[in-house]
């Protein structure tokens, strides 16, 4: 093997490791982000909860990219690829509807059950990755077996969890569990489709930090429209937000955690594709199971048989996601990825070499745009001040929470944040 070829192979292995690490970190933070949605069980409207979370998401999606890269960098990236702005807004709209559906699912069937059901989004993403972006094209039989076997495991696990849900339906309103299952699966379909703009952006060379900055406008606008339409108009929404003042900090915090998880998920999708990166980030179902069972005591309402089915279904789905994530793309498949990249470059007049370098973790734009602006400090300081103000008015909600287990899970998530954040910085400078 020649020296350049050996260097390219080492780079590929490094990017695969980076993508896997990003996917695992995404699972931890996406799992923790859903914990505040349990407030739906104490009487808050699902639309209000979704609006509160998305407001936190909006603040975080502006603050984190500005802190890491700066407004000059982000603006230059968007100006270079303006066709992706509408795709980012569309992705945000899909996310907003899906997130609202998850709250209904949590209300009806619980966090530990709803999580794995909506994580069937990996199957949808796998299909779109194959159809539109040449993922798995040129992959060997072993890699295909891992991916397809993992997909089958995810479906099997979802069926086990749906069956376990039927044990709960007799204790709640008629049809409530069925509606909860439908909401969770609907969220999975929408989230799986949302990954089309993700992958389209990254094979066009856009930085994930730039993408999510625009993404958030679609999120906030859609959730506000849903809240106004289904919660009685603008006046009622404003009144409801005032009544929920004591809980808004927890919702904002959930939104902030979601942004961190989503950023890691986007880096996973960039470097190992949506067919591999999204199933790996779906290890958030393990974290959702842990939060639901250990922190909120959801298993107490189920019999032994239902608990066994929930655990078995979750483990089967996790095994499926693990199998998919270990199917490293061979050179033949990477050529197919490059063909998809070339198609996007030709369609929108992008520089192939420049885009190819971003797919290898380089950041040519950063070398050209290094200016920092004074208003970036104002943006970050304003976000911090908002969180401090919300925290000052926060109150403990009427929910049973296991504080020791919550501390353990938060600490573990912080370990993933620091470890993967340092890895991304060292390898790509958050490219």
N, C-alpha and C positions, 0 to 999 in steps of 0.2 A: 504493500500500500504506500502510495506516494505521500510526502509530507503534507501537501495541501489537502489531499483526501483524508488523511488522518486527522488533521485539524478540523475539517468540516464534520467528520464523524463525532469528534469530541464535543464540538459545538452543539450538534443535534442532541447528543445524550444530555448535555447540560440543560438545554432548553426543555427537553422532556422532563427532566427532574424538576425544573422550575415550574412547569405546568402542573405536574402532580402535586408539588408542595402548595401551589396556589389553590388548587382544587380542594385540598384538605383544609387549608385555612378558611376557604370560603364556606365549607361545611360547618365549621365551628361558629362562625359569625352569623351566617344565615339562620342557623339553628337558634342562637341566642336572640336574634332580632324578633323572632315570633313570640317570645315569652310575654311581652306586654299586651298582645292581642287577647290574652286570657281575661282582660278587663271586660270583654263582651259578656262574660258569665255573671258579672255583677250589675248588668243593666245598661251599659253604655251602648249606643247604636253602632252597628258594624260600620256604617258610613262615617260616623264621627271618628271612630277609632282609625279607620283607614285614612281620613283626612289629617288627623293628628300625626300619624306616622309619616305620611307623605310630606307634611310640613317639615318634619325633622329631616327627612331625606333630602328635601330641597335645600335646606341650610347646609347639610353635610356635603352634598354633591357640588356645591359652590366652594365650600371652605377647603376641603381636602385637596382638590386639584390646584387651587390657587396657592395653597401652602407648599405643595410639592414642586410645581412647575412654574407657576406665575401666570398672570393674565396675558402677557405678551406672547408667551409660548402657545397658550391655548387658542388665542385669537388667530395667530399665524397658522396653526394647524387647521382650524375651521375654514379659513380663507383659502387654503390650499386644496381643500376637498369639500366645497360647499354642497355638492350633491348629497352628501351623507347627513346633512342637517335634518332633512325631512325624514330620513330613515331613523335617526335617533329619536325624534319626536314621536314617530309611530311606535317605536319600541317602548317608549315611556307610557304611551296610552294603553298598550297591551298589558304592561306590567301593572298599571293602576287597576284595571278591571280584574286581573287575576288576583291581586292582593286583596281586593274587596271580597272576592269569592272565598278566599282562604279564611276570612274572619267568620263568614257564615258556616263554613265547614267546621271550624274550631268550636263554635257555639253548639253545633248539633252533635258532633261525634268526638270532640276532644282533640287536643294537640298531638298526642302520641299516635293517634289513628290517622288524622287528617294529613300529617306530614308525609308519610310514605305514599299515600294515594296521589297527592298532587305532584310527587316526584316522578310520576310516569312521564313528566315533561322530558325526561332523558330519551324516551323512545321517540317522541316527536322530533326532538333536536337531532337524534341519530338519523332519522329519515330525511330531514331537510339537509343535513350535512352531506349525506350520500347523494341526494338528488341535485342539489344546487351548487355544491362546492367541492365535488369530486373526492370527498372523504371515503376511505375504504377502496377507492378505485386503484387497482394495482397492488393492494395489500395481499399478503400470502394467506394460505389456507389457515394457518395457525392464528394469525391476527383476526381474520374474519370469524373463526370459531369462537375466539374470546369475546368479540364484540356481540355476535349474534347469540351466543350462549348467555352472556350477561344480560342481554335484552330479554331473553326468555325468562331468566331468573327474576328480573324486575316485574314482569307481568305476573308470574306465579306469586311472588310476594304480595303484590297489590291485591290479587284475588283472595289470598289468605286474610289480609287485613279487612277487606270488604266483608268477608264472611264473619270475621270476628265482630264487626260492627253490628251485625244483626242481633247479637246477644244483648246489645244496649237498647235496641229500638223498643222493646216492650216496656222499658222504664220511663220513656219519654213520650212526647206527643206523637200521635200516629203519623208516620211518614217522615218524621224529623230526621232520622238516621239516613234514610234514602236521599233526602234533599242534601244532607251534609256530604254524603259520598259523591253525589252529582256535582256539588259545588267544588269539591276538591279535585275531581277529575277534570272539570271545566277549567279550573285554574292551571292544571298541568298542561292542557292543550294550548292555552294562551301563552304560558311561559315558554313552552317548547317552540312555538312559532316566533316568539320574541327574539330567539337566538339567530334568526335569519339576518336582521340588521346588525347584530353583534359581529357575526363572521364576515359579513359584507364590508363592514368598517375596517376590520383588521387585515383582510387581504388587500385592502386599498391603502394601508399604511397609516391609518389614524391611530393616535394614542388613546388608550382606554380612558385616560383622565379627561381628554377633550370630549370624547363621545358621551360620557355620563353627565357632563356639564349641560349639554343640550337635552339629553335624555330626560332630565328632571322637569323640563317645561311641559312635556307631554304627560308626565305623571301627575303633577300638581293640578294642571288644568282639567284633566279627566276626572280626578277624584273630587275636585270641587263641584264640577257639574253633576256628578252622581249624588253627592251629598245634598245639593240644592234640589235636585229633581225628586229624590226619594225621602228626604227628611223635612219636607214642608216649606222650602224656600230659603232665601238668603237670611231673612230675619231669624227664622227658627235655628238655622245653623249657627249664627252668631250667638244666640242665647244659649244653645247647647254647649258651645265652646266655653262660654263663661261658667256654666254649671260644672263643666269638666275640668276647671282650672287646676284642681288638686291632682289630677291624673295626667295632665298634659306633659309633664316632664318625662314620665315613663314612656309615653308614646313617642315623644321626640327622641328619647334615648334609643328606643327600638328602631326608629328610622335611621339614626346615626349608625347603629350596629349593622343594619341592613346594607348601608352604603359600603362599609368596610368589607363585608362579605361579598357584595356584588362586584366590587373592584377586583378582589382576588379571583372571583369567578370569571371575570372578563379577561384577566391575564391568562387563566387556564384555557379559555376558549381561543385566545390568540395564539398560544404557543403549542397546544396539542389538539386543537380543533374542538368543535362543539360535540361531535360524536363521542369523544373521550373525556373532554374537560367537564361537560355538564353532568354526566353520570358520577364523576368523582366528586364534584361539589354537592351532589345529592347524598353524600354521607351526612348532610345536615339532618337527615331523618333519624340518624342515631342520636344526634344532639337533641333533636325535638323529642325523641322518646325519653331521653334522660331528663330533660326539663319537665316534660309532662308527668313522668312517673315519679321521679325523685324530688322535684321541687314542688309540684302542684298536687301530687298524690292521686293522679288519675286512675291508677290501677285499682284503687280501693273500691271503685264502683263495679268492677268486673269480677266474674268468677274465675276459678283457676283455668278452665278450658279456654276462655276468651283471652286471658293473660298469656297463655302458652301460644295461642295462635298469633297474637300481636307480636310477641318476641320472635317467634319463628318466621313470620312474614317479614319483619324488619331485617333479620339476619340474612334471609334469602336475598332480599333486595340489595343489601349492602355487599353481599358476595358477588352479585351480578355487576354492580357498579365497579367493584374492585377488578373483576375480570376484564371489563372494558378498558379501564384505565391503564392496565399493564400491557395492553396491546400497542406497543410502540410502533409508530408509522415507519415502515422501511423506506428505502430510497425510491423504490418504484412508486409508492403511494405519494411520497413527497413531490415527485415529478407531476403527479396529477394535481396536487395542491398548487404548484407553480403555474400549471396551465390555467387553473381558475383565477389565480392572481393576474396572469397576463390578460385574460379576458376582461377583467375589471379595469386594468390599466388602459387597454385599447378602447374600451367603451367610454371612459371618462378623460382620456388624454393625460394619464399619469405617467411619471417616469418609472419604468420597470426596475431599474437598478436601485433607485431610491426606495421604492416600496419593498423590494426584496431585502434590503439592508434592515428595514424596520422589523421584518419578520424574523430576522436573526438576532433580535435584541439590541440592535444599534439605534441611534437616535440622531440622524443627520440634522434635524430641525433644531435640536438643542445647541448645536455648535454655531448656529446662525443667529439664534435669538436668546440672548442671555440677560436682557434687561429686566430688572425688577421695578415695580411701581409702588409709590407710597400708599396708594389706596388698597393694596393687597393686605397691608397690616391692619387697615380699618376693617376690611371684610372679615378677617380672622378674629380680630378683637370683638367685632359686633356679634359674631356667632358664639364666642365664648361668653359674652355678656348675656346673650339671650338664654343660654343654658343655665347660667348662674341664677338669672331672674326666675326661670321656671322651677329650678331646684328649690329656691327659697319658698315657693308656694306649694311645693309637693307635699302630699300626705300619704300615709300608708293606706292602701285600699283594703276593703273588707274581704280579703282572700287569705286562705291558709297557704303559707309559704314556708318551706323548709330552708332556713337561712344557711345552715352549714353546707348543705348540698349546693345551694345557689353560689356560695363562695367558692367552692371547689370548681364548679363549671365555669364561672367567670375567670378564675385564675388560669385554668387550662386554655381558655380562649385567648387570653392575653399572651400566653406562651406562643401560640400559633401566630398571633399578630406580629410579635417582635421577631420571631425566627424567620417567617416568610417575608416580612417587610425588609429585613436586612439582606436576605437572599436576592430579592428583586432589585434592591438598590445596588448591590455589589455586581450583579450580572448585567443589568439593563439600565440602571439609573431611572427606573420606572418608565421605560420606553413602551 
